Amino acid sequence: MEIVEILKALGDETRVRILHLVQEKPLCVCEIQEILGLSQSNTSRHLIKLKNAKLIKGDKKAQWVYYSLAPDTFHKYSFLGDLMKNLNLYKDLENDRQALKSLQEKGFSCEKLTKN
């Protein structure tokens, strides 16, 4: 059942943090791992769980995959939109938003990482 997979995916704090981040803008694995302080393999594992639950989608650009919310699932299950709006109320996620903003200001990107 699709709804069960969605609820299971939402049962992990890290995956909720990832959803919160990718609602801001599409992000690649290295950006997410940098913000959350996770390893690449751990970040990928969480992304796979979210993708299997159809909560996120990946768009490949060159050798990188950028993850964003999956609009079809959020449209189908309206409670997900409400959830995302309510996440903005939690101050604990403010650190993630600030880290994303800081990365953006520094010009951090997967493309630049692989050139160095």
Secondary structure, DSSP 8 states (H G I E B T S, - for coil): -HHHHHHHHTTSHHHHHHHHHHTTS-EEHHHHHHHHT--HHHHHHHHHHHHHTTSEEEEEETTEEEEEE-HHHHHH-HHHHHHHHHHTT-GGGHHHHHHHHHHHHHT--HHHHHH-
